[in-house]
């Protein structure tokens, strides 16, 4: 029963996000929480608490400010042009990352004596910690043993 409920919730949540936006889904999530609490109060299975009302109010206020449904004075909100530039910048970063990941795949072999050796079509040289733990770590494969 519980997993069926979660499945329906996730399906409808994805449908809402696809047809409108994630902001609508977040607001509906908040209203779902409120409706469940009110239903429990109506059945008498939960006790009323002003602390819960305060918490829900804070959550709802935070959600509306985060999604810019309410804009607070004194804060900078990005313009449409700034948002477009940010999306373009993220797309360029994603392309650079894909380019790095598509480059030659290198193999790191760790010998039985536990001395790392860097191979992969290049001259064998010790692999230092600084070289191994870089943003391009995903380009390496670690193998244990002599081969």
Secondary structure, DSSP 8 states (H G I E B T S, - for coil): -HHHHHHHHHHHHHHHHHHS-HHHHHHHHHHHHHHHHHHHHHHTSS---HHHHHHHHHHHHHHHHHTTSS--TTS----HHHHHHHHHHHHHHHHHHHHHHTS--EEEEE-TT--EEEESSS--EE--HHHHSSTTGGGEEEEES--
